[in-house]
Amino acid sequence: MHTSPIIEELHAVRRRYAERFGDDLHAICEDARRKQAEQGRPVVPLDPKRLTEQDLEQDHEAA
């Protein structure tokens, strides 16, 4: 499988970022929320999308 150097770099950046927080997803999300607040950007919470049986079937067919 061919991998792109750009994709490899993105994965490396993500790994380093996650390591800064001990791979703790809650800590990573808190950091993202803090950065958003500092930048003064509006945060728009979205309700989770509920999957239907049709969504699940389409995902299974695509795999």
Summary of the structure (lengths in Angstrom):
residues: 63
radius of gyration: 17.0
end to end distance: 17.0
largest distance: 42.7
contacts: 90
relative contact order: 0.06
helix: 65%
strand: 0%
